[in-house]
Amino acid sequence: MGGPSAEREVSLSSGRECAAALRVAGYEVIEIALGDSRGDELVRRLNEAAPDVVFNALHGRWGEDGCVQGVLEWMGLPYTHSGVLASALAMDKTRAKAAFRAAGLPVVESVIADADEVRARHVIAPPYVVKPNDEGSSVGVYIVHDGANEPPQLSPDMPARVMVETYAPGRELTTTVMGDRALDVTEIMVDGWYDYAAKYTVGGSRHVVPADIPADIREACLAMALRAHEALGCRGLSRTDFRWDDTRGLDGLVILEVNTQPGMTPTSLAPEQAAHAGIDFPALMRWMVEDALCRS
């Protein structure tokens, strides 16, 4: 847990929750909170710990983009969540969209542009969203509304190239996939944008599970989440996020992204869906560990 990404604090929170639940499930747990040194520190700490399985609670760059997965593959250690390729594909939003399109899944149109150009002019017609191509947890997301006269003033720490995506209006829906099973659909209710604070602050958003949506939309979300999971080659647990324009029926449902390492904090969506399906948090942790061991 921890690590060098912008999602370090979320990862530490996830890690603490997972460690506590793993102990309840009967496992001996060694917590490894990483700093900025990345591979060298991780290899040293893992060699000292000599674990039977690694529970990966890292988020963001390096932790869920295929890098740490490559280290664990090289060390021959079983680990939770998706492998190298699926992790790298899911974190790269452009390549993930290409995989979704190839699988016949609906996505929002987007372009990759220089951040300086995005600051200077509208590279596509508003409304649109600007985001890093390879971050999660709504880090660095800017919304440019319809009729906006000025382009967004991106912060200096935005990457040199960013994704500019047509804004998808509608309701926030999400579905967790657990192995070969899509669990349910949650609607995320929030005032304004479902940003970092809304995701990780208690009371920042309200989750309705199961979502109060028509049966055909629910079935479409479950089917699409499973297809997206498979299209990227994910394994273990993943979560697919949707936007649904309820004025357009099925035509208004689009995939935003797949998260190969969903958060495990007290406000996170995947454990909440698992609990609704009758799988408490320690049982979910046990399933993830056993799933990792069975793949080794």
N, C-alpha and C positions, 0 to 999 in steps of 0.2 A: 504494500500500500504506500501512498505518498507519491514519490517520483517527481520529475521536473516539469510536468505540464501545468497549464493554466488551471487544471482541475485537481490540483494536489489536495486541497482541503476537502473536496468531495470524496476523493479516494481514501483519505484518512478516516473520514466518517464511515464510509462503506466498510473499510477494513476492520474498524473497531466493532461494528455491528456483526459482521461475518465471523470474526474471531469468537465473539461471545456466543453466537448461535452454534458454531462448530463445537465449542466445548460442551454446550448443552447436549449436542448430538452424540457426544462420547469420544471426540477426537482429542488427541494431544496437539496443541496448536503453538507454533512459534511465530510471533509477529515480527515481520521485517518491514520497518518503515524506511523507505529509501529517500535519499536526498537528491542532489543534482549530479552525482558521479556516475549514475547509470550502470553500464554493463559491468565494470570492474567491481564495484561495490556489491552488485547483485550476485555475481559469481562467487565472490568471497563469502558472502553471508549464506548462500545456499550450500556451499561446500561445508561450511561449519555446521549447518542445521541438518544436512543429509535427510531431506524429507522424502516420504513415500509419494506425496502428491503436492503440487503447488496450487494454492487457491489464489488466482490472480484478481486482486481487487484494485489494480491500477486503472486509471481513466486517462483519456486524452492521448496526446502524442507520446510515443515510445511505449506506453503501457498497453494500448489497444490498437496500434497501427501495424502490428506484425513484428516490431523490433524485439520486444521482450519475449514474444513467442519464439522468435528465431534463436534467442539465447537459450531458452528452455529446451527447444528441440536439440540444439547442439550439445546440451548437457545431458540429454536423454531422460529428462524428468517429465512425468505426466503432469498436465496442467488443465485447469478449468477453462471453459469458454472456447471460442473459435481458434483455429490455427493461423498460420502465418498469412496465407493468401487471402482467406476470408476477412481477416482483421484488416489487412492493408486495403483491400477493395472497399470495405464498408467505411473506413475512415476517409478515403478519397471520394468525396461526394460526386465528382464528375464521372469517375469510373464505375461507381456504384450505380449511378443512373443509367449508364450504358448497359450494365448487366440487367437492370430491371426492364429496360426497353426490349432487350433481346428475349426476355421471358414473357413479354406481352403485358407488362405491368404499367399503369399510368403514372407519369411523373410530370413535374412542372418544368417548363422550358427554362434554360439558363445558359449563361456564357461565362467564361473566365476572362478577366480583364485586369490590367495594371491598376493598382490601388490609386496611383496618382491620376490616372485617366478618370477613374470613378469619382475622385474628389473634384475634378475639373468640369465634368459634364454628365448628363444622363446617358449612360451607354445603352440602356433600353428605356422604353417609355414607362413612366410611373403608372401604377404602383409596382414597386419591386422591393426585393430584400437583398442586402449585401451581407455576406458572411465569409469567414475563412473556409477554404476548400477542405481543410483537414483538422477541424477542431470539433468538439462536442459541447453538450450542456449549454447551448445557446450563447457560447462565449463569442464576443465580437460581432453580434448581429445588429444590423441597422435596417429599419423599415423606412422606405421612402413612399409617402402616401400619394394617392392620385391628386394631380393638380399641383404638386410641389414645384416651386419655381427654382429652387437651388438643389444641387446635388448634395449628398451627405458629406459631412466633414469627418471622415474616418480618423480614428485616433492614430498617433504615430506608431504604435506598436502593432498595428495590423500588418499582416504579411504583404509582401510586394505585389502578389497577385491574389485576387479574391474572386469568389463566385458571386455573380449578379443574377438573381432568380426572379422570374415573374411572381408577383405576390398571389398566393392562393387564398382566397377568402373562405370563411366558413368555420366549422367547429373542429376542435382539437380532439382527435381520437388516437388511441394507441392499443396495440395488441402484443402480448408476450408469447413467444414460442419457447416451449420446453421440450427439447428433443424433436420428436415428430408430431407434437401436439400444440395447437394454438389454444391458449387458455380462455381468453375472453376479450371483450372490448371495454376500455375505460374512456369516458369523456373527461377532459380536463377543463374545468371551469375557472377562469381567471379574469380579473379586470385588467384589460390592456393586453400586453404581449406575454407569452409564457417564457420569460427570460430566466437568467441564472437565479435571481433572487426569488422568483415565483416557484422555481423548482425546488430550492433547497432551504427556504425559510418556512418554518411551521406556520400554517395559515396563509401562505403565499398563493395557494391554489386549492381548489376543491375537486376531489376525484369522485366521479359517479361510476360505480361498477356494480352490475353491468350497465353500460351506457343506455340511456333511454333513446334508442334509435330503431328504425324499422328492421324487421327480420332480414330483409335482403341486404341491407347495408352491413348488419352484423356478420352475416355469412360471408359477404365479400371481404370484409376486413380480416376475418379468420383465414380465408383461403389465400388472400394476397400476402398476408404476413408469412404464412408457411411457404409460399412460392418464393418470396423475397429471401427468406432464410436459406432456402435450397439454392436459389440462383447465385448467391454469394459463396455458397459452400460452408455456411455457418454450422456450428455444432454446439451442443449444450444449450445455453440460454441466450435468447436475443429478444429485442423489442423493436417493433416497427411502428413508426409514427405516421399518421395520416392527417390530412385536412379534408373536411367534407362540407361542400356547399349544399346545404339541404334544400335549396331551391331547384337543384338540377338532378336530384335522384342519384343513381349510380354514376352518371356522367360527372358528377361533382366530387367524386372520391379520388384523391391522388396520394401517392406515397411521397413523404418528405425524405425519410432516411431510415436506415436500420442501425441500431445500436447493438454492437456485439458484446458489450460489457455494461448492461444496464446498472444504474445506481442501486445500491443496497443500503441507503440511508433511511432514517425514520420516515421521510416523506416520499420515498421512491415508489415507483409504479409497479415494477415487476413483482416484488414480494407481496404487494397488496393484491395483485391479481391471483398469485399462487394461493394466498390465504383464502380468497373468495372461492377458489376451486377445492378448498379443503386441505391444502398443503401448508402447514405452518412453517415459520422461518427455519427452525432447526431441521425439519424434514426436507425443505428445499436445499439447504446446505449439504445435507447427506446425499441427496440425489445428485448434486453437482459434483461432489467428490467421487462418488461411485461411477458416475458417467465418465469422468476423466480417467479413472483407473481402468475402466473397461476398454478404453480406446488405446491404452498403452501397450 
